[in-house]
Amino acid sequence: MHTLSEEETIGHVEEVKLADALQERYLAYALSTIMSRSLPDVRDGLKPVHRRLIYAMHQLKLDPASGFKKCARVVGDVIGKFHPHGDSSVYEALVRLAQDFAVRYPLVEGQGNFGSIDGDNPAAMRYTEARLTDVAVALLEGIEENAVDFQATYDGEEQEPYVLPAAFPNLLANGATGIAVGMATSIPPHNAAEICQAAALLVQNPEVETRALLSVLQGPDFPTGGLIMEEAETILQAYETGRGSFRVRARWAVEQGRFGTWQIVVTEIPYQVQKSRLIEHIAQLLEQKKLPLLEDIRDESTDEIRLVFLPKSREVKPEVLMEMLFQATALENRFSLNMNVINAHRSPMVMGLRQVLRAWLDHRHEVLERRYRYRLQGVARRLEILAGFLSVYMNLDRVIQIVREEDDPKAVLIATFALTDLQAETVLNMRLRALRKLEEMAIRREYETLSAEKTDLLTLLGDEKLRWQRIEAELQNMADKFSRGEKGQRRSTILSAPRSITIPTHEMIEREPVTVVLSQKGWVKALQGHTVDLEKQKFKEGDSLRTALQCMNTDKICLFATDGRSFTVKVSDIYRSGRHDGQAVRLLVDLPNDQDIVSLFVLEEEKLRLLVAHSGRGMLVENKALIAEKRTGRQVFNLKEKGDYIQFCVAAQGDQVAILGDNHRLLIFPLDQVPIIARGSGVVLQKYANGGGVQQIKVFSAADGLLWSDNTRLRSMDDLKEWCSRRAAVGKRAPLWAR
């Protein structure tokens, strides 16, 4: 391929397809974001910016025993040597590593204002100071002993580690979150002692199952505590696949007051929830009267969280009040689990718990082996030097003579005493005071000690099983270390999924009569009272009244659609104004444009509805089976024929069904012949020839008789005997009064 010279490059234009150029550049950007910014490495649990921060502080000798240095100095070194990005982003990363409410085991010890759980910003970097913690030192352990590989920095002037030795399980202990291009990661913090115990279990039995690991590592352990409400099987599935979520609730307790009064005190809130925003949101809901059981909230927090909730009445049950708060506020939150990480081969992948622990252990084994080889080289070099010392100590006078008289004493020493180049050079550089007899004894002791160490190192390097035993011992020591003290105690409590609690809103709120009005074009509004003059109601141009429903402001109503779906809407969610046109039904529910509303009624669990399709199929359904939790509704009636639709959704009040087809045939049969189904395609109510359909249907009581319309007389069962038959019959010619 011809390479253009500098002269040829000037003015040269090369045509490239826009799609190819965009694809090439976008993939390069995506790869850079994934590898160098958003996803952590499975081995040390760090993103590049965090790794560079810790390594820069290590170079500045900011260990736990040294003094603090200004954060501005640290940030300057990071962006100048390793990370050519903005100082604000680097400082934010540094601050997060020091926040004990953000990370379970801080890697940086901060001095000054580093923000708070209220969401307060930290002080400027020129005011704050920092140094490494013991945990960060553990991550760096062995970095000067060839434990990991290094790479050139962005400008080629420095070297930085690909990954840290990571004697601490940082990925699981502190977790990680990040959003890349086309992928994301979300890993919750865990208890370090539990992680080490689980890793030791994996060392003992490499085939151990995730269920056994979870008997030791219970689940997430958030720095802010809280209650994790999930079933054991749900947690198991999440850790096996590397994907899932955990429901986290605030920790609360009831404090009794005088004269039977009480209050709820929250001492822990879910992870990553800002306390100030939480309180602000609750105050807004109180102002909007969306928390009817709550009277007031007080923030009595100091260094520890203490939120006080006062009930509207002492008759309110504490668990009911908290259930309402959990549903409406961030006192209950979900933390997703997506263990998407960069593996040892520099590729992103989603790992389960067992894979993550295996990757960390394999890294620890590689680090241990590299450190042993590095130490062995050092020991061998020192033994070579000591052997040279010992060989010349018996002939010190001859050594002195050679040094004084020979022009090339090094060559003569090598030839006379069979020394190596290193030994001869060391002997020549030896100080005179080292020629004492006492020094010779010290050299012999050191030689014997190093010889024993060399034997141990060779044994370890030659026996993989022995190396894994050393790693297991390290894990047990680390588990003991991190299980002691307040920091080692588990902060989050894992409980079973919460039982469903019904909030009796209708008992706590003053019930008001409301009339819900639905127009022909699908606009709905709620008017106060049951004495609404419907004839005076105004609608948009070309629109008119379809139906009106009398209900209460605490009711839930059902909108049943022609495609067989039911939608549930709270009356309180409907815009209440007699002067307004209301709002479109499709803003409340996800009703397709080619479907319409068949019926509008109040959901009363003990009642039945008769659903009838135009094709003549139908079924009975309980009102409680029509309740839909989502805007998308609930599919209740499955339409079998193309072009079919739900034509009637009527209250099943009676024991007889009268159905009239568009072929003018009337059929009457007992209602108990229609099955009660929660979801299905129904049964045939009346047969039609040549693709006919239903024209009218009535449910009535045999004792009361049938009133077909307002201008017909009431007819008894004796009058209707001619049209009575079984379900799914054709029926007989309808009388004139039914046509």
NUKETOR-860359 format. One record per residue (C-alpha): x, y, z; residue in one letter. Coordinates in steps of 0.1 Angstrom, whole numbers, plus 5000, padded with zeros to 4 digits. Each point is the difference from the previous one (the first is absolute). Last residue first. Layout:
<pts>
<pt <X,Y,Z>,A> ...
</pts>
This chain:
<pts>
<pt <4136,4941,5176>,R> <pt <4990,4988,5035>,A> <pt <4964,5014,4999>,W> <pt <4994,4984,4966>,L> <pt <5006,4965,5013>,P> <pt <5034,4984,4992>,A> <pt <5001,4969,4977>,R> <pt <5014,4972,5020>,K> <pt <5034,4992,5015>,G> <pt <5031,4986,4984>,V> <pt <5012,4980,5031>,A> <pt <5033,5006,5017>,A> <pt <4985,5002,5035>,R> <pt <4968,4979,5005>,R> <pt <4965,5009,4992>,S> <pt <4974,5027,5009>,C> <pt <4985,5018,4970>,W> <pt <4964,4986,5002>,E> <pt <5000,5002,5039>,K> <pt <5003,5038,4999>,L> <pt <4964,5009,5010>,D> <pt <5001,4973,5027>,D> <pt <5033,5014,5012>,M> <pt <4983,5034,5006>,S> <pt <5001,5030,4978>,R> <pt <5001,5036,5011>,L> <pt <4985,5024,4975>,R> <pt <5020,5017,4972>,T> <pt <5007,5037,4996>,N> <pt <5030,5001,5024>,D> <pt <5017,4970,4984>,S> <pt <5002,4962,5003>,W> <pt <4984,4998,5035>,L> <pt <5004,4963,5009>,L> <pt <4984,4984,5030>,G> <pt <5006,5006,5037>,D> <pt <5001,4963,5012>,A> <pt <5020,4990,4969>,A> <pt <5026,5026,5008>,S> <pt <5016,5019,4971>,F> <pt <5031,5002,4978>,V> <pt <4994,5017,4967>,K> <pt <5017,4998,4966>,I> <pt <4996,5018,4967>,Q> <pt <5012,4998,4964>,Q> <pt <5024,4971,5001>,V> <pt <5016,4987,4968>,G> <pt <4996,4984,4966>,G> <pt <5027,4983,4980>,G> <pt <4978,4980,4976>,N> <pt <4981,4981,5027>,A> <pt <5000,5010,5037>,Y> <pt <5002,4979,5031>,K> <pt <4993,5016,5034>,Q> <pt <5020,5000,5033>,L> <pt <5031,4982,4987>,V> <pt <5027,4998,5027>,V> <pt <5027,5024,5012>,G> <pt <5034,5008,4985>,S> <pt <5019,5000,5032>,G> <pt <5010,5018,5032>,R> <pt <4986,4999,5035>,A> <pt <4971,4977,4990>,I> <pt <4965,4996,5015>,I> <pt <4981,4976,4978>,P> <pt <4967,5008,4983>,V> <pt <4974,4973,5006>,Q> <pt <4993,5017,5033>,D> <pt <4983,5029,4982>,L> <pt <4970,4978,4990>,P> <pt <4989,5003,4963>,F> <pt <4980,5023,4978>,I> <pt <5005,5002,4962>,L> <pt <4985,5025,4976>,L> <pt <5005,4999,4962>,R> <pt <4999,5032,4980>,H> <pt <5030,4991,4978>,N> <pt <5019,5028,5018>,D> <pt <5000,4977,5029>,G> <pt <4980,5005,5032>,L> <pt <5011,4987,5034>,I> <pt <4980,4996,5032>,A> <pt <5020,4987,5030>,V> <pt <4984,4988,5032>,Q> <pt <5011,4998,5037>,D> <pt <5003,5037,5009>,G> <pt <5025,5028,5004>,Q> <pt <5029,4992,4977>,A> <pt <5011,5036,4994>,A> <pt <5006,5006,4963>,V> <pt <5031,5001,4977>,C> <pt <4986,4999,4965>,F> <pt <5015,5002,4965>,Q> <pt <5035,4986,5004>,I> <pt <5015,4997,4965>,Y> <pt <5004,4975,4971>,D> <pt <5019,5011,4969>,G> <pt <5020,4968,4999>,K> <pt <4985,4973,5022>,E> <pt <5014,4987,5032>,K> <pt <4997,5031,5023>,L> <pt <5017,4993,5033>,N> <pt <4980,5016,5028>,F> <pt <5019,5011,5031>,V> <pt <5031,5018,4988>,Q> <pt <5010,5024,5028>,R> <pt <5009,5036,4995>,G> <pt <5030,5017,4985>,T> <pt <4998,5027,5026>,R> <pt <5011,4974,5026>,K> <pt <4984,4985,5031>,E> <pt <4968,4987,4983>,A> <pt <4970,4989,5021>,I> <pt <4976,4980,4978>,L> <pt <5004,4967,5019>,A> <pt <4986,5018,5031>,K> <pt <4968,5007,4981>,N> <pt <4994,4963,4995>,E> <pt <4996,4989,4964>,V> <pt <4971,4983,4982>,L> <pt <5005,4989,4964>,M> <pt <4989,5007,4965>,G> <pt <5001,4989,4964>,R> <pt <4973,5013,4976>,G> <pt <5023,5014,4972>,S> <pt <4995,5035,5013>,H> <pt <5018,4991,5032>,A> <pt <4981,4999,5033>,V> <pt <5015,5005,5035>,L> <pt <4977,4995,5029>,L> <pt <5012,5017,5032>,R> <pt <4999,4986,5035>,L> <pt <4999,5017,5034>,K> <pt <5019,4993,5033>,E> <pt <5031,5020,4991>,E> <pt <4982,5033,4993>,E> <pt <5018,5019,4972>,L> <pt <4979,5030,4990>,V> <pt <4988,5001,4964>,F> <pt <5009,5012,4965>,L> <pt <4991,4979,4970>,S> <pt <5009,4994,4964>,V> <pt <5029,5024,4996>,I> <pt <5016,5002,4965>,D> <pt <5028,4984,4980>,Q> <pt <5018,5011,4968>,D> <pt <5019,5028,5018>,N> <pt <5015,4975,5025>,P> <pt <4992,5005,5037>,L> <pt <5030,5005,5022>,D> <pt <4982,5014,5030>,V> <pt <4996,5035,5016>,L> <pt <5012,5021,4970>,L> <pt <4979,4978,4977>,R> <pt <4969,5009,5019>,V> <pt <5004,5036,4988>,A> <pt <4997,5026,5026>,Q> <pt <4972,5022,5014>,G> <pt <4982,5026,4979>,D> <pt <5004,5024,5029>,H> <pt <4973,5020,5017>,R> <pt <4987,4972,5023>,G> <pt <5034,4992,5013>,S> <pt <5015,4969,5015>,R> <pt <5028,4985,4979>,Y> <pt <5000,4963,5004>,I> <pt <5027,4986,5023>,D> <pt <4977,5001,5031>,S> <pt <4976,4977,4982>,V> <pt <5027,4974,4999>,K> <pt <5003,4982,4966>,V> <pt <5001,4963,4992>,T> <pt <5001,4988,4964>,F> <pt <4984,4968,4986>,S> <pt <5010,4985,4967>,R> <pt <4977,4980,4977>,G> <pt <5008,5019,4968>,D> <pt <4968,5021,5002>,T> <pt <5011,5016,5033>,A> <pt <4988,4998,5036>,F> <pt <5007,5031,5021>,L> <pt <4999,4990,5037>,C> <pt <4996,5024,5029>,I> <pt <5017,5002,5033>,K> <pt <4982,5018,5027>,D> <pt <5013,5025,5026>,T> <pt <4983,5030,4984>,N> <pt <4966,4982,5001>,M> <pt <4979,4988,4971>,C> <pt <4972,5011,4976>,Q> <pt <5009,4991,4964>,L> <pt <4990,5020,4969>,A> <pt <4999,4987,4964>,T> <pt <5006,5011,4964>,R> <pt <4994,5038,5002>,L> <pt <5008,5020,4969>,S> <pt <5029,5011,4977>,D> <pt <4998,5019,4967>,G> <pt <5015,5031,5016>,E> <pt <5015,4992,5034>,K> <pt <4976,4993,5028>,F> <pt <4977,5020,5022>,K> <pt <4979,4986,5028>,Q> <pt <4965,5016,5003>,K> <pt <4981,4968,4992>,E> <pt <5020,4981,5026>,L> <pt <4987,5020,5029>,D> <pt <5022,4986,5027>,V> <pt <4982,4988,5032>,T> <pt <5025,4973,5010>,H> <pt <5026,5024,5013>,G> <pt <5034,5014,4987>,Q> <pt <5007,4995,4964>,L> <pt <5026,4976,4986>,A> <pt <5012,5003,4964>,K> <pt <5005,4977,4970>,V> <pt <5005,5006,4963>,W> <pt <4997,4970,4977>,G> <pt <4983,5014,4969>,K> <pt <4965,4990,5011>,Q> <pt <5005,5017,5034>,S> <pt <5005,4984,5034>,L> <pt <4988,5017,5032>,V> <pt <5010,4988,5035>,V> <pt <4976,5013,5027>,T> <pt <5015,5003,5034>,V> <pt <4987,4996,5036>,P> <pt <5026,5008,5027>,E> <pt <5016,4977,5025>,R> <pt <5019,5017,5028>,E> <pt <5033,4982,4999>,I> <pt <5012,4975,5026>,M> <pt <4975,4973,4996>,E> <pt <5000,5001,4962>,H> <pt <5038,4998,5000>,T> <pt <5000,4966,5017>,P> <pt <5036,4992,4988>,I> <pt <5002,4963,4993>,T> <pt <5032,4984,5011>,I> <pt <5017,4974,4978>,S> <pt <5026,4980,5018>,R> <pt <5036,5012,4998>,P> <pt <5026,4978,4982>,A> <pt <5021,4981,5025>,S> <pt <5026,5018,5020>,L> <pt <5037,5009,4995>,I> <pt <5013,5026,5025>,T> <pt <5025,5026,4988>,S> <pt <5028,5011,5023>,R> <pt <5020,4968,5005>,R> <pt <5027,5005,5026>,Q> <pt <5035,5004,4989>,G> <pt <5001,5038,5004>,K> <pt <4988,4998,5036>,E> <pt <5029,4978,5010>,G> <pt <5013,4967,4988>,R> <pt <4987,4981,4969>,S> <pt <5025,5019,4978>,F> <pt <5031,4986,5017>,K> <pt <4986,4964,5004>,D> <pt <4991,4999,4963>,A> <pt <5034,5014,4990>,M> <pt <5017,4973,5020>,N> <pt <4978,4973,4984>,Q> <pt <5007,5014,4966>,L> <pt <5038,5000,5006>,E> <pt <4998,4964,5012>,A> <pt <4981,4991,4968>,E> <pt <5026,5017,4979>,I> <pt <5028,4981,5017>,R> <pt <4981,4967,4994>,Q> <pt <4996,5010,4964>,W> <pt <5038,5003,4997>,R> <pt <5005,4966,5016>,L> <pt <4977,4984,4974>,K> <pt <5020,5017,4972>,E> <pt <5032,4983,5012>,D> <pt <5033,5009,4982>,G> <pt <4998,5037,5007>,L> <pt <4993,4993,5037>,L> <pt <5029,4975,5003>,T> <pt <5024,5024,4982>,L> <pt <4989,5028,5024>,L> <pt <5005,4978,5031>,D> <pt <5035,4989,4988>,T> <pt <5009,5037,4993>,K> <pt <4988,5009,5035>,E> <pt <5023,4973,5015>,A> <pt <5029,5014,4980>,S> <pt <4991,5035,5011>,L> <pt <5002,4991,5036>,T> <pt <5033,4981,4997>,E> <pt <5016,5028,4980>,Y> <pt <4988,5026,5025>,E> <pt <5015,4980,5029>,R> <pt <5033,4996,4980>,R> <pt <5000,5038,4993>,I> <pt <4995,5008,5036>,A> <pt <5029,4978,5010>,M> <pt <5022,5017,4975>,E> <pt <4990,5034,5014>,E> <pt <5011,4990,5034>,L> <pt <5035,4991,4986>,K> <pt <5004,5036,4988>,R> <pt <5005,5007,4963>,L> <pt <4967,5018,4996>,A> <pt <5017,5031,5015>,R> <pt <5021,5003,4969>,L> <pt <4970,5005,4978>,R> <pt <4993,4976,4971>,M> <pt <5000,5015,4965>,N> <pt <5028,4977,4988>,L> <pt <4983,4970,5015>,V> <pt <4967,5009,4983>,T> <pt <5016,5003,4965>,E> <pt <5018,4967,5005>,A> <pt <4967,4983,5010>,Q> <pt <4981,5015,4970>,L> <pt <5027,4990,4975>,D> <pt <5000,4965,5014>,T> <pt <5027,4988,5023>,L> <pt <5025,4971,4994>,A> <pt <5023,5012,5029>,F> <pt <5031,5009,4981>,T> <pt <4986,5005,4965>,A> <pt <4971,5021,5010>,I> <pt <5022,5020,5025>,L> <pt <5026,5006,4973>,V> <pt <4974,5012,4975>,A> <pt <4986,5025,5026>,K> <pt <5034,5011,5012>,P> <pt <5010,5014,4966>,D> <pt <5031,5020,5006>,D> <pt <5010,4977,5029>,E> <pt <5019,5012,5031>,E> <pt <4975,5014,5026>,R> <pt <4969,4980,4991>,V> <pt <5020,4968,4996>,I> <pt <5017,5005,5033>,Q> <pt <4967,5007,5018>,I> <pt <4985,4968,4985>,V> <pt <5031,4980,5010>,R> <pt <4998,5013,5036>,D> <pt <4962,4992,5001>,L> <pt <5006,4964,4990>,N> <pt <4974,4981,5022>,M> <pt <4975,5028,4995>,Y> <pt <5003,4996,4962>,V> <pt <4977,4970,4994>,S> <pt <4976,5012,5027>,L> <pt <4995,5034,4982>,F> <pt <4995,4983,4966>,G> <pt <4973,4977,5015>,A> <pt <4983,5030,5015>,L> <pt <4998,5017,4966>,I> <pt <4986,4968,4984>,E> <pt <4976,4996,5028>,L> <pt <4988,5036,4995>,R> <pt <4993,4994,4963>,R> <pt <4982,4968,5007>,A> <pt <4979,5017,5027>,V> <pt <4990,5028,4976>,G> <pt <4992,4976,4972>,Q> <pt <4979,4979,5024>,L> <pt <4982,5031,5012>,R> <pt <4990,5008,4964>,Y> <pt <4989,4964,4994>,R> <pt <4980,5000,5032>,Y> <pt <4984,5033,4990>,R> <pt <4990,4986,4966>,R> <pt <4985,4969,5016>,E> <pt <4980,5020,5025>,L> <pt <4987,5024,4973>,V> <pt <4990,4971,4978>,E> <pt <4982,4983,5029>,H> <pt <4983,5033,5009>,R> <pt <4988,5004,4964>,H> <pt <4986,4965,5000>,D> <pt <4982,5008,5033>,L> <pt <4985,5031,4985>,W> <pt <4988,4982,4969>,A> <pt <4985,4972,5020>,R> <pt <4982,5024,5023>,L> <pt <4984,5017,4971>,V> <pt <4991,4967,4982>,Q> <pt <4983,4987,5032>,R> <pt <4980,5031,5004>,L> <pt <4987,5000,4964>,G> <pt <5018,5019,4973>,M> <pt <4988,5023,4972>,V> <pt <5027,5007,4975>,M> <pt <5024,5027,4987>,P> <pt <5033,4989,4985>,S> <pt <5035,5009,5013>,R> <pt <5011,4963,5002>,H> <pt <4999,5002,5038>,A> <pt <4963,5010,4999>,N> <pt <4985,5034,4997>,I> <pt <4968,5001,5019>,V> <pt <4962,4997,4997>,N> <pt <4987,4988,5033>,M> <pt <4965,5015,4995>,N> <pt <4981,5000,5034>,L> <pt <4974,5027,5002>,S> <pt <4992,5019,5032>,F> <pt <4963,5005,5006>,R> <pt <4988,5027,5024>,N> <pt <4976,5002,5029>,E> <pt <5003,5032,5022>,L> <pt <5001,5016,4965>,A> <pt <4964,5010,5003>,T> <pt <4964,4991,4991>,A> <pt <4999,4962,5004>,Q> <pt <5023,4999,5030>,F> <pt <4982,5029,5016>,L> <pt <4966,4982,4997>,M> <pt <5015,4968,5014>,E> <pt <5015,5020,5028>,M> <pt <4965,5014,5010>,L> <pt <4985,4965,4998>,V> <pt <5028,4985,5021>,E> <pt <4995,5027,5026>,P> <pt <4962,4994,5003>,K> <pt <4979,5032,4999>,V> <pt <4978,5003,5031>,E> <pt <5026,5025,5015>,R> <pt <4989,5024,4973>,S> <pt <5017,5020,4973>,K> <pt <5033,4982,5007>,P> <pt <5032,5018,5009>,L> <pt <5032,4990,4982>,F> <pt <5034,5006,5016>,V> <pt <5032,4998,4979>,L> <pt <5031,4992,5020>,R> <pt <5032,4994,4980>,I> <pt <5033,5001,5020>,E> <pt <5025,5028,5001>,D> <pt <4971,5022,5010>,T> <pt <4965,4992,4986>,S> <pt <4969,5013,5016>,E> <pt <4981,5005,4967>,D> <pt <4963,5004,5007>,R> <pt <4971,4987,4979>,I> <pt <4963,5009,5004>,D> <pt <4964,4987,5001>,E> <pt <5003,4968,4979>,L> <pt <4970,4977,4993>,L> <pt <4988,5021,4970>,P> <pt <5033,5000,4982>,L> <pt <4990,5014,4966>,K> <pt <4987,5033,5015>,K> <pt <5020,5021,4975>,Q> <pt <5017,5017,5029>,E> <pt <5008,4967,5015>,L> <pt <5013,4987,4967>,L> <pt <5023,5031,4998>,Q> <pt <5013,4994,5035>,A> <pt <5008,4964,4992>,I> <pt <5019,5011,4969>,H> <pt <5020,5026,5020>,E> <pt <5008,4974,5027>,I> <pt <5013,4975,4974>,L> <pt <5020,5028,4983>,R> <pt <5017,5009,5032>,S> <pt <5008,4964,5009>,K> <pt <5016,4992,4967>,Q> <pt <4993,4963,4990>,V> <pt <5031,4982,4988>,Q> <pt <4994,4970,5024>,Y> <pt <4966,4998,5016>,P> <pt <4993,5019,5033>,I> <pt <5011,4992,5035>,E> <pt <4987,5013,5034>,T> <pt <4963,5006,4992>,V> <pt <4979,5009,5030>,V> <pt <4963,4994,5000>,I> <pt <4978,5018,5026>,Q> <pt <4976,4990,5027>,W> <pt <4971,5014,5021>,T> <pt <4983,4978,5026>,G> <pt <4997,5027,5026>,F> <pt <5038,5008,4999>,R> <pt <5024,4988,4974>,G> <pt <5010,4966,4986>,Q> <pt <5029,4998,4975>,E> <pt <4994,4977,4970>,V> <pt <5030,4988,4980>,A> <pt <5014,5004,4965>,W> <pt <5027,4987,4977>,R> <pt <4995,5014,4965>,A> <pt <4993,4975,4973>,R> <pt <5021,4984,4972>,V> <pt <4984,4978,4973>,R> <pt <5029,4982,4983>,F> <pt <5004,4995,4962>,S> <pt <5012,4975,4975>,G> <pt <5028,4991,4977>,R> <pt <5033,4981,5006>,G> <pt <4983,4968,4990>,T> <pt <5008,4979,5031>,E> <pt <5000,5030,5023>,Y> <pt <4965,5012,4989>,A> <pt <4986,4964,5000>,Q> <pt <5012,4995,5036>,L> <pt <4985,5033,5012>,I> <pt <4966,4992,4985>,T> <pt <5002,4965,5016>,E> <pt <5008,5015,5034>,A> <pt <4969,5023,4999>,E> <pt <5007,5037,5000>,E> <pt <4995,5030,5024>,M> <pt <5034,5015,5006>,I> <pt <4996,5022,5031>,L> <pt <5022,5031,5005>,G> <pt <5037,5006,5006>,G> <pt <5015,5032,4987>,T> <pt <5033,4983,4990>,P> <pt <4980,4973,4982>,F> <pt <5006,4963,5006>,D> <pt <4988,4981,4970>,P> <pt <4993,4962,5004>,G> <pt <5005,4972,5025>,Q> <pt <5036,4992,4991>,L> <pt <5004,4968,5021>,V> <pt <4969,4980,4991>,S> <pt <5002,5019,4967>,L> <pt <5031,4981,4991>,L> <pt <4982,4967,5005>,A> <pt <4972,5011,4977>,R> <pt <5025,5012,4974>,T> <pt <5013,4964,4996>,E> <pt <5035,4988,5011>,V> <pt <5020,4985,4972>,E> <pt <5033,5016,5010>,P> <pt <4996,4985,5035>,N> <pt <5025,5012,5026>,Q> <pt <5009,5031,4980>,V> <pt <4963,5007,4994>,L> <pt <4993,4998,5037>,L> <pt <5029,5024,5006>,A> <pt <4984,5024,4976>,A> <pt <4967,4998,5019>,A> <pt <5018,5007,5033>,Q> <pt <5018,5029,4984>,C> <pt <4967,5015,4986>,I> <pt <4983,4996,5034>,E> <pt <5028,5019,5017>,A> <pt <4999,5027,4974>,A> <pt <4962,5006,5004>,N> <pt <4985,5010,4966>,H> <pt <4995,5031,4979>,P> <pt <4975,4999,4971>,P> <pt <5011,4995,4964>,I> <pt <4984,5019,4972>,S> <pt <5016,5000,4965>,T> <pt <4989,5014,4967>,A> <pt <4999,4991,4963>,M> <pt <4993,5015,4966>,G> <pt <5025,5028,5005>,V> <pt <5011,5001,5036>,A> <pt <4980,5007,5032>,I> <pt <5018,4994,5033>,G> <pt <4994,4987,5035>,T> <pt <5024,4981,5022>,A> <pt <5001,4979,5032>,G> <pt <5021,5008,5031>,N> <pt <5005,4965,5013>,A> <pt <4991,4981,4968>,L> <pt <5025,5018,4978>,L> <pt <5025,5007,5028>,N> <pt <5009,4964,5010>,P> <pt <5032,5012,5019>,F> <pt <5035,4986,4991>,A> <pt <4994,5019,4967>,A> <pt <5033,4998,4981>,P> <pt <4989,5032,4980>,L> <pt <4992,4998,4963>,V> <pt <5016,5013,4968>,Y> <pt <5025,5018,5022>,P> <pt <5014,5034,4990>,E> <pt <5033,5010,4984>,Q> <pt <5010,5036,4993>,E> <pt <5013,5021,4970>,E> <pt <4980,4983,4972>,G> <pt <4975,5028,4997>,D> <pt <4969,4979,5007>,Y> <pt <5018,4979,5026>,T> <pt <5021,4970,4991>,A> <pt <4989,4967,5013>,Q> <pt <5008,4979,5031>,F> <pt <4995,4963,5008>,D> <pt <4992,4988,5035>,V> <pt <5018,4984,5030>,A> <pt <5034,5012,4989>,N> <pt <5009,5006,5037>,E> <pt <4993,5038,5003>,E> <pt <4963,4993,4995>,I> <pt <5001,4974,5027>,G> <pt <4972,5014,5022>,E> <pt <4982,5027,4981>,L> <pt <4964,4988,5006>,L> <pt <5010,4994,5037>,A> <pt <5012,5036,5002>,V> <pt <4966,5011,4987>,A> <pt <4984,4981,5029>,V> <pt <5024,5015,5025>,D> <pt <4988,5034,4990>,T> <pt <5018,5024,4976>,L> <pt <5004,5038,5006>,R> <pt <4979,5031,4995>,A> <pt <4997,5037,5005>,E> <pt <4972,5025,4993>,T> <pt <5002,5038,4996>,Y> <pt <5016,5002,4965>,R> <pt <4977,4973,4988>,M> <pt <4970,5021,5005>,A> <pt <4976,4990,5028>,A> <pt <4977,4970,4994>,P> <pt <4965,5005,4987>,N> <pt <4970,4993,5024>,D> <pt <4979,4971,4988>,G> <pt <4984,4994,5034>,D> <pt <5023,4970,5004>,I> <pt <5028,5024,5004>,S> <pt <5029,5017,4982>,G> <pt <5037,4996,5003>,F> <pt <5006,5029,5024>,N> <pt <5035,4998,5015>,G> <pt <5024,4971,5005>,Q> <pt <4994,4970,4978>,G> <pt <5011,4964,5003>,E> <pt <5000,4984,4966>,V> <pt <4992,4964,4992>,L> <pt <4967,5000,5019>,P> <pt <4985,4966,5009>,Y> <pt <4962,4999,4994>,R> <pt <5001,5028,4975>,V> <pt <4975,5028,4996>,A> <pt <4990,5007,5037>,F> <pt <5037,4997,5010>,D> <pt <5009,5027,4975>,Q> <pt <5038,4999,4993>,A> <pt <5000,4982,4967>,L> <pt <4971,5023,4989>,R> <pt <5022,5030,5006>,V> <pt <5028,4987,4978>,L> <pt <4976,4993,4971>,A> <pt <4985,5035,5003>,E> <pt <5036,5014,5000>,Y> <pt <5007,4981,4967>,V> <pt <4968,5013,4984>,S> <pt <5008,5036,5012>,S> <pt <5036,4999,4987>,D> <pt <4989,4994,4964>,G> <pt <5017,4972,4981>,H> <pt <5036,4989,4991>,P> <pt <5003,4972,5025>,H> <pt <5035,4987,5007>,F> <pt <5027,5025,5007>,K> <pt <4985,5035,5000>,G> <pt <4964,4990,5007>,I> <pt <5010,4978,5029>,V> <pt <5028,5022,5014>,D> <pt <4977,5031,5000>,G> <pt <4972,4980,5017>,V> <pt <5024,4990,5028>,V> <pt <5013,5035,5005>,R> <pt <4965,5015,4999>,A> <pt <4990,4974,5026>,C> <pt <5024,5016,5024>,K> <pt <5023,4976,5018>,K> <pt <4995,4981,5032>,F> <pt <5028,4987,5022>,G> <pt <5015,4966,5000>,S> <pt <4990,4968,5019>,A> <pt <4969,4993,4978>,P> <pt <5021,5001,4968>,D> <pt <5003,5032,4979>,L> <pt <5034,4992,4985>,K> <pt <4994,5023,4971>,L> <pt <5006,4970,4977>,Q> <pt <4973,4982,5019>,H> <pt <4977,5030,4996>,M> <pt <5006,4997,4962>,A> <pt <4993,4963,5001>,Y> <pt <4967,5005,5019>,I> <pt <4988,5028,4976>,L> <pt <5011,4980,4970>,R> <pt <4980,4970,5011>,R> <pt <4969,5022,5007>,H> <pt <5002,5016,4965>,V> <pt <5006,4967,4983>,P> <pt <4969,4983,5015>,K> <pt <5006,4978,5030>,L> <pt <4987,4966,5012>,G> <pt <5036,4986,5004>,D> <pt <4996,4968,4980>,R> <pt <4966,5005,4983>,V> <pt <5011,5032,4984>,D> <pt <4974,5027,5003>,P> <pt <4978,5012,4971>,L> <pt <4994,5037,4992>,S> <pt <5031,5019,4989>,R> <pt <5029,4984,4982>,S> <pt <4986,4967,4987>,M> <pt <4963,5007,4993>,I> <pt <5004,5037,4991>,T> <pt <5030,4993,4977>,S> <pt <4982,4971,4983>,L> <pt <4969,5022,4994>,A> <pt <5021,5028,4985>,Y> <pt <5019,4976,4977>,A> <pt <4967,4984,4990>,L> <pt <4985,5034,4993>,Y> <pt <5030,5010,4979>,R> <pt <5000,4969,4978>,E> <pt <4962,5000,4997>,Q> <pt <4998,5037,4991>,L> <pt <5026,4997,4973>,A> <pt <4985,4969,4985>,D> <pt <4965,5016,5000>,A> <pt <5014,5032,4985>,L> <pt <5016,4981,4971>,K> <pt <5036,5011,4996>,V> <pt <5015,5021,4972>,E> <pt <5036,5009,5004>,E> <pt <5011,5036,4994>,V> <pt <5037,5009,4998>,H> <pt <5007,5038,5002>,G> <pt <5032,4994,5020>,I> <pt <5006,4963,5003>,T> <pt <5021,4998,4969>,E> <pt <5026,5024,5014>,E> <pt <5001,4981,5033>,E> <pt <5004,4967,4982>,S> <pt <4971,4977,4994>,L> <pt <5005,4963,5008>,T> <pt <4994,4976,4971>,H> <pt <4986,4966,5011>,M> 
</pts>
